[in-house]
């Protein structure tokens, strides 16, 4: 009976160009499927914006934003997270500096501020959907009142 001879895998110098291309392609596909490549690209964009903003011509840091700004930023942030737009969210948070401020307005505060009512079903959705429904109901009500007058 002949003994099996173990051979070492080829080194990078010995690997054929097609096997390196196959490996590169498989790696890229795996990283894309798991969302890693997109996150890295978004992080790179975010860092580029941050570096540009840190330059000599960068605007001074914003003072505490007005309540309306906080509301709009939180509505956008919540929607981007809900919709799975993680890359856009990371760039949005970097540009708006909302992550640096931390959670400065809650969902309940926004509901109160805008007069949005929610039930169990709508509470599972981003608040911006409740805002749209509240405005839609207001428009229907206003049209009905105008027709009655």
DSSP file (Angstrom, degrees, kcal/mol; ACC not computed):
  #  RESIDUE AA STRUCTURE BP1 BP2  ACC     N-H-->O    O-->H-N    N-H-->O    O-->H-N    TCO  KAPPA ALPHA  PHI   PSI    X-CA   Y-CA   Z-CA
    1    1 A X              0   0    0      0, 0.0     2,-0.3     0, 0.0     0, 0.0   0.000 360.0 360.0 360.0 130.9    0.0    0.0    0.0
    2    2 A X        -     0   0    0      1,-0.1     2,-0.2     3,-0.0     3,-0.0  -0.622 360.0-123.0 -86.5 139.1    1.5    3.4   -1.0
    3    3 A X        -     0   0    0     -2,-0.3     2,-0.2     1,-0.1    -1,-0.1  -0.571  28.2-112.1 -79.4 141.0    1.6    6.1    1.5
    4    4 A X        -     0   0    0     -2,-0.2     2,-0.6     1,-0.1    -1,-0.1  -0.522  26.9-138.7 -72.9 137.2   -0.1    9.4    0.6
    5    5 A X        -     0   0    0     -2,-0.2     2,-0.4    -3,-0.0    -1,-0.1  -0.869  12.3-139.1-101.1 123.6    2.3   12.2    0.1
    6    6 A X        -     0   0    0     -2,-0.6     2,-0.4     0, 0.0     0, 0.0  -0.638  17.9-164.7 -82.5 135.4    1.2   15.6    1.5
    7    7 A X        -     0   0    0     -2,-0.4     2,-0.2     3,-0.0     3,-0.1  -0.947  19.2-120.1-120.2 144.0    1.8   18.6   -0.6
    8    8 A X        -     0   0    0     -2,-0.4     3,-0.1     1,-0.1     0, 0.0  -0.489  36.5-101.2 -77.1 148.2    1.7   22.2    0.6
    9    9 A X        -     0   0    0     -2,-0.2    -1,-0.1     1,-0.1     0, 0.0  -0.328  51.4 -87.5 -64.7 154.1   -0.8   24.5   -1.0
   10   10 A X        -     0   0    0      4,-0.1    -1,-0.1     1,-0.1     2,-0.1  -0.320  43.0-123.8 -64.2 145.3    0.7   26.8   -3.7
   11   11 A X    >>  -     0   0    0     -3,-0.1     4,-1.7     1,-0.1     3,-0.5  -0.303  32.2 -96.7 -79.2 171.7    2.2   30.1   -2.4
   12   12 A X  T 34 S+     0   0    0      1,-0.3    -1,-0.1     2,-0.2     8,-0.1   0.845 127.5  53.6 -59.3 -34.1    1.0   33.4   -3.8
   13   13 A X  T 34 S+     0   0    0      1,-0.2    -1,-0.3     3,-0.0    -3,-0.0   0.832 113.1  42.9 -69.5 -30.9    4.0   33.4   -6.1
   14   14 A X  T <4 S+     0   0    0     -3,-0.5    -2,-0.2     2,-0.1    -1,-0.2   0.660  90.3 105.3 -89.4 -17.4    3.0   30.0   -7.5
   15   15 A X  S  < S-     0   0    0     -4,-1.7     2,-0.1     1,-0.1    -4,-0.0  -0.340  75.7-114.3 -67.4 143.5   -0.8   30.6   -7.7
   16   16 A X     >  -     0   0    0      1,-0.1     4,-1.8    -2,-0.0     3,-0.4  -0.433  20.5-117.1 -76.6 152.7   -2.1   31.2  -11.2
   17   17 A X  H  > S+     0   0    0      1,-0.2     4,-2.3     2,-0.2     5,-0.2   0.852 114.7  55.4 -57.8 -34.9   -3.5   34.5  -12.2
   18   18 A X  H  > S+     0   0    0      1,-0.2     4,-2.4     2,-0.2    -1,-0.2   0.868 105.7  50.9 -69.5 -34.2   -6.9   33.0  -12.8
   19   19 A X  H  > S+     0   0    0     -3,-0.4     4,-2.3     2,-0.2    -1,-0.2   0.865 110.7  49.2 -71.1 -33.0   -7.1   31.5   -9.3
   20   20 A X  H  X S+     0   0    0     -4,-1.8     4,-2.7     2,-0.2    -2,-0.2   0.912 111.9  48.6 -68.1 -42.5   -6.2   34.9   -7.8
   21   21 A X  H  X S+     0   0    0     -4,-2.3     4,-2.5     2,-0.2    -2,-0.2   0.898 111.7  50.1 -62.7 -40.4   -8.9   36.6   -9.9
   22   22 A X  H  X S+     0   0    0     -4,-2.4     4,-2.7     2,-0.2    -2,-0.2   0.916 112.0  47.5 -63.4 -43.4  -11.4   33.9   -8.8
   23   23 A X  H  X S+     0   0    0     -4,-2.3     4,-2.6     2,-0.2    -2,-0.2   0.925 112.5  48.8 -63.2 -45.5  -10.4   34.5   -5.1
   24   24 A X  H  X S+     0   0    0     -4,-2.7     4,-2.5     1,-0.2    -2,-0.2   0.911 113.2  47.7 -60.3 -44.0  -10.7   38.2   -5.5
   25   25 A X  H  X S+     0   0    0     -4,-2.5     4,-2.4     2,-0.2    -2,-0.2   0.912 112.7  47.9 -64.9 -44.0  -14.1   37.8   -7.2
   26   26 A X  H  X S+     0   0    0     -4,-2.7     4,-2.3     2,-0.2    -2,-0.2   0.895 112.6  49.5 -64.7 -40.2  -15.4   35.4   -4.5
   27   27 A X  H  X S+     0   0    0     -4,-2.6     4,-2.5     2,-0.2    -2,-0.2   0.928 111.2  48.6 -64.4 -45.8  -14.2   37.7   -1.8
   28   28 A X  H  X S+     0   0    0     -4,-2.5     4,-2.2     1,-0.2    -2,-0.2   0.917 112.5  48.9 -61.0 -44.5  -15.8   40.8   -3.3
   29   29 A X  H  X S+     0   0    0     -4,-2.4     4,-2.6     2,-0.2    -1,-0.2   0.911 111.7  48.8 -62.8 -43.5  -19.1   38.9   -3.8
   30   30 A X  H  X S+     0   0    0     -4,-2.3     4,-1.8     1,-0.2     6,-0.2   0.919 111.7  48.7 -63.5 -44.3  -19.1   37.6   -0.2
   31   31 A X  H  <>S+     0   0    0     -4,-2.5     5,-1.4     1,-0.2     6,-1.4   0.872 112.8  48.6 -65.0 -36.7  -18.4   41.1    1.2
   32   32 A X  H ><5S+     0   0    0     -4,-2.2     3,-1.2    -5,-0.2    -2,-0.2   0.925 109.3  52.0 -68.3 -44.2  -21.2   42.6   -0.9
   33   33 A X  H 3<5S+     0   0    0     -4,-2.6    -2,-0.2     1,-0.3    -1,-0.2   0.860 112.0  46.1 -61.6 -36.1  -23.7   39.9    0.1
   34   34 A X  T 3<5S-     0   0    0     -4,-1.8    -1,-0.3    -5,-0.2    -2,-0.2   0.480 112.7-119.1 -86.6  -2.1  -23.0   40.5    3.8
   35   35 A X  T <>5S+     0   0    0     -3,-1.2     4,-1.9    -4,-0.3    -3,-0.2   0.506  80.5 120.2  80.9   3.5  -23.2   44.3    3.4
   36   36 A X  H  ><S+     0   0    0     -5,-1.4     4,-2.6    -6,-0.2     5,-0.2   0.920  70.9  52.0 -68.4 -43.5  -19.6   44.8    4.5
   37   37 A X  H  > S+     0   0    0     -6,-1.4     4,-2.3     1,-0.2    -1,-0.2   0.910 110.8  48.0 -62.2 -42.8  -18.4   46.4    1.3
   38   38 A X  H  > S+     0   0    0     -7,-0.3     4,-2.6     2,-0.2    -1,-0.2   0.898 111.5  50.2 -64.3 -41.1  -21.2   49.0    1.4
   39   39 A X  H  X S+     0   0    0     -4,-1.9     4,-2.7     2,-0.2    -2,-0.2   0.903 110.9  49.2 -64.5 -40.3  -20.6   49.8    5.0
   40   40 A X  H  X S+     0   0    0     -4,-2.6     4,-2.5     2,-0.2    -2,-0.2   0.915 111.9  48.6 -65.6 -41.8  -16.9   50.3    4.3
   41   41 A X  H  X S+     0   0    0     -4,-2.3     4,-2.6    -5,-0.2    -2,-0.2   0.926 112.9  47.8 -63.0 -43.8  -17.7   52.6    1.4
   42   42 A X  H  X S+     0   0    0     -4,-2.6     4,-2.7     2,-0.2    -2,-0.2   0.905 111.9  49.8 -63.7 -41.2  -20.2   54.6    3.5
   43   43 A X  H  X S+     0   0    0     -4,-2.7     4,-2.6     2,-0.2    -1,-0.2   0.903 110.3  50.8 -64.1 -40.1  -17.7   54.9    6.3
   44   44 A X  H  X S+     0   0    0     -4,-2.5     4,-2.3     2,-0.2    -2,-0.2   0.928 111.0  48.0 -63.0 -45.1  -15.0   56.1    3.8
   45   45 A X  H  X S+     0   0    0     -4,-2.6     4,-2.7     1,-0.2     5,-0.2   0.928 111.9  50.7 -59.4 -44.3  -17.4   58.7    2.4
   46   46 A X  H  X S+     0   0    0     -4,-2.7     4,-2.6     1,-0.2    -2,-0.2   0.916 110.9  47.6 -59.5 -45.1  -18.2   59.8    5.9
   47   47 A X  H  X S+     0   0    0     -4,-2.6     4,-2.6     2,-0.2    -1,-0.2   0.860 110.2  52.8 -66.3 -35.5  -14.6   60.1    6.8
   48   48 A X  H  X S+     0   0    0     -4,-2.3     4,-2.6     2,-0.2    -2,-0.2   0.944 111.3  46.1 -63.8 -47.3  -13.9   62.1    3.6
   49   49 A X  H  X S+     0   0    0     -4,-2.7     4,-2.8     1,-0.2    -2,-0.2   0.917 113.3  50.1 -60.2 -42.8  -16.7   64.5    4.5
   50   50 A X  H  X S+     0   0    0     -4,-2.6     4,-1.6    -5,-0.2    -1,-0.2   0.911 111.4  48.0 -62.4 -42.9  -15.4   64.8    8.0
   51   51 A X  H  < S+     0   0    0     -4,-2.6     4,-0.3     2,-0.2    -1,-0.2   0.899 112.9  48.1 -65.4 -41.4  -11.8   65.5    6.8
   52   52 A X  H >< S+     0   0    0     -4,-2.6     3,-1.5     1,-0.2    -2,-0.2   0.927 111.4  50.6 -64.2 -44.1  -13.1   68.1    4.4
   53   53 A X  H 3< S+     0   0    0     -4,-2.8    -1,-0.2     1,-0.3    -2,-0.2   0.805 104.8  58.1 -63.3 -29.1  -15.2   69.7    7.1
   54   54 A X  T 3< S+     0   0    0     -4,-1.6    -1,-0.3    -5,-0.2    -2,-0.2   0.503  87.7 107.3 -80.3  -3.0  -12.2   69.8    9.4
   55   55 A X  S X  S-     0   0    0     -3,-1.5     3,-1.7    -4,-0.3    -3,-0.1  -0.049  91.7 -92.0 -69.1 176.7  -10.2   71.9    6.9
   56   56 A X  T 3  S+     0   0    0      1,-0.3    -1,-0.1     0, 0.0    -3,-0.1   0.802 125.4  50.6 -62.4 -31.9   -9.4   75.5    7.2
   57   57 A X  T 3  S+     0   0    0     -5,-0.2    -1,-0.3     2,-0.0    -3,-0.1   0.295  81.8 130.0 -91.5  11.0  -12.5   76.7    5.4
   58   58 A X    <   -     0   0    0     -3,-1.7    -5,-0.1     1,-0.1     3,-0.1  -0.362  64.3-111.6 -66.9 141.4  -14.8   74.5    7.5
   59   59 A X        -     0   0    0      1,-0.1     3,-0.1    -2,-0.1    -1,-0.1  -0.381  40.7 -95.9 -68.2 153.0  -17.8   76.2    8.9
   60   60 A X        -     0   0    0      1,-0.1    -1,-0.1    -2,-0.0     3,-0.1  -0.301  55.3 -80.7 -64.6 155.1  -17.8   76.6   12.7
   61   61 A X        -     0   0    0      1,-0.1    -1,-0.1    -3,-0.1     2,-0.1  -0.279  55.0-106.1 -57.1 140.7  -19.7   74.0   14.6
   62   62 A X        -     0   0    0     -3,-0.1     3,-0.1     1,-0.1    -1,-0.1  -0.370  29.7-120.3 -68.5 145.9  -23.4   74.6   14.7
   63   63 A X        -     0   0    0      1,-0.2    -1,-0.1    -3,-0.1     3,-0.1  -0.206  61.8 -53.5 -70.0 175.1  -25.0   75.9   17.8
   64   64 A X  S    S-     0   0    0      1,-0.1    -1,-0.2    37,-0.0     0, 0.0  -0.326  72.6-118.1 -52.6 125.8  -27.7   73.8   19.4
   65   65 A X        -     0   0    0     -3,-0.1    -1,-0.1     1,-0.1     5,-0.0  -0.267  28.1 -98.3 -70.2 156.2  -30.2   73.3   16.5
   66   66 A X     >  -     0   0    0      1,-0.1     4,-2.1    -3,-0.1     3,-0.4  -0.252  35.8-106.4 -66.3 159.6  -33.7   74.5   16.7
   67   67 A X  H  > S+     0   0    0      1,-0.2     4,-2.6     2,-0.2     5,-0.2   0.888 120.4  55.9 -57.0 -41.4  -36.5   72.1   17.7
   68   68 A X  H  > S+     0   0    0      1,-0.2     4,-2.4     2,-0.2    -1,-0.2   0.877 106.9  50.3 -62.2 -36.3  -37.8   72.0   14.1
   69   69 A X  H  > S+     0   0    0     -3,-0.4     4,-2.7     2,-0.2    -1,-0.2   0.922 110.3  49.5 -65.8 -43.8  -34.3   70.9   12.9
   70   70 A X  H  X S+     0   0    0     -4,-2.1     4,-2.3     2,-0.2    -2,-0.2   0.902 111.2  50.1 -60.9 -41.3  -34.1   68.2   15.6
   71   71 A X  H  X S+     0   0    0     -4,-2.6     4,-2.5     2,-0.2    -2,-0.2   0.951 113.0  45.0 -62.7 -50.5  -37.6   66.9   14.6
   72   72 A X  H  X S+     0   0    0     -4,-2.4     4,-2.4     1,-0.2     5,-0.2   0.925 113.8  49.5 -62.1 -45.1  -36.7   66.8   10.9
   73   73 A X  H  X S+     0   0    0     -4,-2.7     4,-2.8     1,-0.2    -1,-0.2   0.900 112.4  47.8 -62.2 -40.0  -33.4   65.1   11.5
   74   74 A X  H  X S+     0   0    0     -4,-2.3     4,-2.7    -5,-0.2     5,-0.2   0.888 110.5  51.4 -69.6 -37.9  -34.9   62.5   13.7
   75   75 A X  H  X S+     0   0    0     -4,-2.5     4,-2.0     2,-0.2    53,-0.3   0.921 114.2  44.1 -62.0 -43.2  -37.7   61.8   11.2
   76   76 A X  H  X S+     0   0    0     -4,-2.4     4,-2.7     2,-0.2     5,-0.2   0.932 114.3  49.3 -66.2 -46.3  -35.1   61.3    8.5
   77   77 A X  H  X S+     0   0    0     -4,-2.8     4,-2.2     1,-0.2    -2,-0.2   0.923 111.9  48.1 -59.9 -45.9  -32.8   59.2   10.7
   78   78 A X  H  X S+     0   0    0     -4,-2.7     4,-2.3     1,-0.2    -1,-0.2   0.900 113.0  48.2 -63.7 -40.9  -35.7   56.9   11.8
   79   79 A X  H  X S+     0   0    0     -4,-2.0     4,-2.8    -5,-0.2     6,-0.2   0.934 110.2  50.6 -65.8 -46.1  -36.9   56.4    8.2
   80   80 A X  H  X>S+     0   0    0     -4,-2.7     5,-2.4     1,-0.2     4,-0.5   0.906 112.9  47.0 -59.2 -41.4  -33.4   55.6    6.9
   81   81 A X  H ><5S+     0   0    0     -4,-2.2     3,-0.8    -5,-0.2    -1,-0.2   0.927 113.4  48.2 -65.2 -44.8  -32.9   53.1    9.6
   82   82 A X  H 3<5S+     0   0    0     -4,-2.3    -2,-0.2     1,-0.2    -1,-0.2   0.901 111.0  50.3 -61.6 -42.9  -36.4   51.5    9.0
   83   83 A X  H 3<5S-     0   0    0     -4,-2.8    -1,-0.2    -5,-0.2    -2,-0.2   0.543 114.9-114.9 -76.9  -6.8  -35.9   51.3    5.3
   84   84 A X  T <<5 +     0   0    0     -3,-0.8     2,-1.5    -4,-0.5     3,-0.3   0.719  67.1 144.6  81.2  20.8  -32.5   49.6    5.7
   85   85 A X     >< +     0   0    0     -5,-2.4     4,-2.7    -6,-0.2     5,-0.2  -0.429  12.3 154.9 -89.3  61.4  -30.6   52.5    4.1
   86   86 A X  H  >  +     0   0    0     -2,-1.5     4,-2.1     1,-0.2    -1,-0.2   0.834  68.7  50.5 -60.3 -36.7  -27.6   51.9    6.5
   87   87 A X  H  > S+     0   0    0     -3,-0.3     4,-1.8     2,-0.2    -1,-0.2   0.942 113.1  44.7 -69.5 -46.4  -25.1   53.5    4.2
   88   88 A X  H  > S+     0   0    0      1,-0.2     4,-2.9     2,-0.2    -2,-0.2   0.888 112.4  54.8 -62.4 -37.9  -27.1   56.6    3.6
   89   89 A X  H  X S+     0   0    0     -4,-2.7     4,-2.9     2,-0.2     5,-0.2   0.904 105.7  50.7 -62.6 -42.4  -27.8   56.7    7.4
   90   90 A X  H  X S+     0   0    0     -4,-2.1     4,-1.6     1,-0.2    -1,-0.2   0.891 114.0  44.3 -66.2 -37.2  -24.1   56.6    8.3
   91   91 A X  H  X S+     0   0    0     -4,-1.8     4,-2.7     2,-0.2     5,-0.2   0.914 113.4  51.6 -70.9 -42.1  -23.4   59.5    5.9
   92   92 A X  H  X S+     0   0    0     -4,-2.9     4,-2.9     1,-0.2     6,-0.3   0.930 110.3  48.4 -58.6 -46.8  -26.4   61.4    7.1
   93   93 A X  H  X>S+     0   0    0     -4,-2.9     4,-1.1     1,-0.2     6,-0.7   0.877 112.5  48.8 -63.5 -37.0  -25.4   61.0   10.8
   94   94 A X  H  <5S+     0   0    0     -4,-1.6    -2,-0.2    -5,-0.2    -1,-0.2   0.926 115.9  42.3 -68.1 -43.6  -21.8   62.2    9.9
   95   95 A X  H  <5S+     0   0    0     -4,-2.7    -2,-0.2     1,-0.2    -1,-0.2   0.877 120.0  41.4 -72.2 -37.2  -23.0   65.2    8.0
   96   96 A X  H  <5S-     0   0    0     -4,-2.9    -1,-0.2    -5,-0.2    -2,-0.2   0.634  97.4-138.6 -84.4 -12.7  -25.7   66.3   10.4
   97   97 A X  T  X5 +     0   0    0     -4,-1.1     4,-1.3    -5,-0.3    -3,-0.2   0.739  58.1 138.8  59.9  24.8  -23.5   65.5   13.4
   98   98 A X  H  >< +     0   0    0     -5,-0.6     4,-1.5    -6,-0.3    -4,-0.1   0.827  65.1  57.3 -68.7 -30.7  -26.6   64.0   15.0
   99   99 A X  H  4 S+     0   0    0     -6,-0.7    -1,-0.2     1,-0.2     4,-0.1   0.868 104.1  53.1 -67.3 -34.8  -24.5   61.1   16.4
  100  100 A X  H  4 S+     0   0    0     -7,-0.3    -1,-0.2     1,-0.2    -2,-0.2   0.871 111.6  45.5 -66.3 -36.5  -22.3   63.6   18.2
  101  101 A X  H  < S-     0   0    0     -4,-1.3    -1,-0.2     1,-0.2    -2,-0.2   0.763 102.0-150.1 -76.7 -25.6  -25.3   65.2   19.9
  102  102 A X     <  -     0   0    0     -4,-1.5     2,-0.9    -5,-0.1    -1,-0.2  -0.256  52.2 -23.2  78.6-176.3  -26.9   61.9   20.8
  103  103 A X        +     0   0    0      1,-0.2     3,-0.1    -4,-0.1    -4,-0.0  -0.556  68.2 164.4 -70.3 106.2  -30.6   61.4   21.1
  104  104 A X        +     0   0    0     -2,-0.9     2,-0.3     1,-0.2    -1,-0.2   0.527  63.6  32.4-105.2  -7.4  -31.8   65.0   21.7
  105  105 A X  S    S-     0   0    0    -35,-0.1    -1,-0.2    -3,-0.1     2,-0.2  -0.980  75.3-140.4-148.3 136.8  -35.5   64.5   21.0
  106  106 A X     >  -     0   0    0     -2,-0.3     4,-2.1    -3,-0.1     5,-0.2  -0.488  25.6-113.0 -95.9 165.5  -37.6   61.4   21.5
  107  107 A X  H  > S+     0   0    0      1,-0.2     4,-2.7     2,-0.2     5,-0.2   0.901 118.8  53.1 -60.3 -42.8  -40.4   59.9   19.4
  108  108 A X  H  > S+     0   0    0      1,-0.2     4,-2.3     2,-0.2    -1,-0.2   0.888 107.7  51.0 -62.6 -39.1  -42.9   60.8   22.1
  109  109 A X  H  > S+     0   0    0      2,-0.2     4,-2.8     1,-0.2    -1,-0.2   0.896 110.7  48.7 -65.0 -39.5  -41.8   64.4   22.0
  110  110 A X  H  X S+     0   0    0     -4,-2.1     4,-2.6     2,-0.2     6,-0.2   0.926 109.9  51.7 -66.4 -43.6  -42.1   64.5   18.2
  111  111 A X  H  X>S+     0   0    0     -4,-2.7     5,-1.9     1,-0.2     4,-1.3   0.930 114.2  43.8 -57.8 -45.2  -45.6   63.0   18.4
  112  112 A X  H  <5S+     0   0    0     -4,-2.3     3,-0.3     2,-0.2    -2,-0.2   0.935 113.1  51.3 -65.3 -46.1  -46.6   65.7   20.9
  113  113 A X  H  <5S+     0   0    0     -4,-2.8    -2,-0.2     1,-0.2    -1,-0.2   0.868 121.1  33.1 -58.9 -39.9  -44.9   68.5   19.0
  114  114 A X  H  <5S-     0   0    0     -4,-2.6    -1,-0.2    -5,-0.1    -2,-0.2   0.495 105.8-121.0 -99.2  -5.8  -46.6   67.6   15.7
  115  115 A X  T  <5 +     0   0    0     -4,-1.3     2,-0.5    -3,-0.3    -3,-0.2   0.865  53.2 162.1  69.5  35.6  -49.9   66.3   17.1
  116  116 A X      < -     0   0    0     -5,-1.9     2,-0.4    -6,-0.2    -1,-0.2  -0.777  23.4-159.3 -93.6 128.4  -49.5   62.8   15.6
  117  117 A X        -     0   0    0     -2,-0.5     2,-0.3    13,-0.2    17,-0.0  -0.860  11.1-170.6-105.4 142.4  -51.6   60.0   17.1
  118  118 A X        -     0   0    0     -2,-0.4     2,-0.2     5,-0.0     9,-0.0  -0.963  12.1-156.0-133.6 150.2  -50.6   56.4   16.6
  119  119 A X     >  -     0   0    0     -2,-0.3     4,-1.9     1,-0.0     5,-0.1  -0.498  48.2 -84.1-107.6-175.0  -52.1   53.0   17.2
  120  120 A X  H  > S+     0   0    0      1,-0.2     4,-0.5     2,-0.2    -1,-0.0   0.873 127.9  48.8 -60.5 -38.0  -50.3   49.7   17.7
  121  121 A X  H >4 S+     0   0    0      1,-0.2     3,-1.0     2,-0.2    -1,-0.2   0.936 114.1  42.9 -69.0 -46.6  -50.0   49.1   14.0
  122  122 A X  H >4 S+     0   0    0      1,-0.2     3,-1.4     2,-0.2    -1,-0.2   0.729 101.3  70.5 -74.7 -20.1  -48.6   52.6   13.1
  123  123 A X  H 3< S+     0   0    0     -4,-1.9    -1,-0.2     1,-0.3    -2,-0.2   0.733  92.2  59.7 -67.4 -20.1  -46.3   52.6   16.1
  124  124 A X  T << S+     0   0    0     -3,-1.0    -1,-0.3    -4,-0.5     2,-0.2   0.576  99.4  71.9 -82.1  -8.9  -44.2   49.9   14.3
  125  125 A X  S <  S-     0   0    0     -3,-1.4     5,-0.1    -4,-0.2   -46,-0.1  -0.623 100.7 -83.0-102.1 161.7  -43.6   52.3   11.4
  126  126 A X    >>  -     0   0    0     -2,-0.2     3,-1.7     1,-0.1     4,-0.7  -0.341  41.3-118.1 -60.0 147.0  -41.4   55.3   11.3
  127  127 A X  H 3> S+     0   0    0      1,-0.3     4,-2.1     2,-0.2     3,-0.4   0.743 108.1  74.2 -61.6 -25.7  -43.1   58.4   12.6
  128  128 A X  H 3> S+     0   0    0    -53,-0.3     4,-2.1     1,-0.2    -1,-0.3   0.823  92.0  56.9 -60.9 -29.2  -42.9   60.2    9.3
  129  129 A X  H <> S+     0   0    0     -3,-1.7     4,-2.4     2,-0.2    -1,-0.2   0.895 106.2  49.5 -66.6 -39.1  -45.7   57.9    8.1
  130  130 A X  H  X S+     0   0    0     -4,-0.7     4,-2.5    -3,-0.4    -2,-0.2   0.870 108.5  53.2 -65.1 -37.4  -47.8   59.1   11.0
  131  131 A X  H  X S+     0   0    0     -4,-2.1     4,-2.3     2,-0.2    -2,-0.2   0.927 109.9  47.8 -62.7 -44.9  -47.0   62.7   10.0
  132  132 A X  H  X S+     0   0    0     -4,-2.1     4,-2.6     1,-0.2    -2,-0.2   0.925 113.0  48.1 -62.3 -45.7  -48.2   62.0    6.4
  133  133 A X  H  X S+     0   0    0     -4,-2.4     4,-2.6     2,-0.2    -1,-0.2   0.892 110.6  51.4 -64.1 -39.5  -51.4   60.3    7.6
  134  134 A X  H  X S+     0   0    0     -4,-2.5     4,-2.1     2,-0.2    -1,-0.2   0.921 112.9  45.3 -62.9 -43.9  -52.1   63.2   10.0
  135  135 A X  H  X S+     0   0    0     -4,-2.3     4,-2.4     2,-0.2    -2,-0.2   0.895 112.1  51.9 -65.6 -40.4  -51.7   65.7    7.2
  136  136 A X  H  X S+     0   0    0     -4,-2.6     4,-2.3     2,-0.2    -2,-0.2   0.929 110.9  47.2 -62.1 -45.7  -53.7   63.7    4.8
  137  137 A X  H  X S+     0   0    0     -4,-2.6     4,-2.5     1,-0.2    -1,-0.2   0.890 111.1  52.5 -63.2 -39.2  -56.6   63.4    7.3
  138  138 A X  H  X S+     0   0    0     -4,-2.1     4,-2.8     2,-0.2    -1,-0.2   0.909 109.2  49.3 -62.8 -42.2  -56.3   67.2    7.9
  139  139 A X  H  X S+     0   0    0     -4,-2.4     4,-2.6     2,-0.2     5,-0.2   0.918 111.4  48.6 -63.9 -44.1  -56.6   67.9    4.2
  140  140 A X  H  X S+     0   0    0     -4,-2.3     4,-2.3     2,-0.2    -2,-0.2   0.924 113.5  47.8 -61.2 -44.3  -59.6   65.7    3.8
  141  141 A X  H  X S+     0   0    0     -4,-2.5     4,-2.4     1,-0.2    -2,-0.2   0.925 112.3  48.7 -61.9 -45.7  -61.2   67.4    6.8
  142  142 A X  H  X S+     0   0    0     -4,-2.8     4,-2.2     2,-0.2    -2,-0.2   0.887 111.0  50.1 -64.2 -39.5  -60.4   70.8    5.4
  143  143 A X  H  X S+     0   0    0     -4,-2.6     4,-2.2     2,-0.2    -1,-0.2   0.913 111.1  49.3 -64.6 -41.8  -61.8   70.0    2.0
  144  144 A X  H  X S+     0   0    0     -4,-2.3     4,-1.6     1,-0.2    -2,-0.2   0.906 111.4  48.8 -64.1 -41.0  -65.0   68.7    3.6
  145  145 A X  H  X S+     0   0    0     -4,-2.4     4,-1.0     1,-0.2    -1,-0.2   0.873 111.0  50.7 -65.7 -37.8  -65.4   71.8    5.7
  146  146 A X  H  < S+     0   0    0     -4,-2.2    -1,-0.2     1,-0.2    -2,-0.2   0.869 109.7  49.9 -68.1 -37.1  -64.8   74.0    2.6
  147  147 A X  H  < S+     0   0    0     -4,-2.2    -1,-0.2     1,-0.2    -2,-0.2   0.828 108.9  52.8 -71.2 -30.9  -67.5   72.1    0.6
  148  148 A X  H  <        0   0    0     -4,-1.6    -1,-0.2     1,-0.2    -2,-0.2   0.735 360.0 360.0 -74.9 -21.9  -70.0   72.5    3.5
  149  149 A X     <        0   0    0     -4,-1.0    -1,-0.2    -3,-0.2    -2,-0.2   0.463 360.0 360.0 -82.8 360.0  -69.5   76.2    3.6
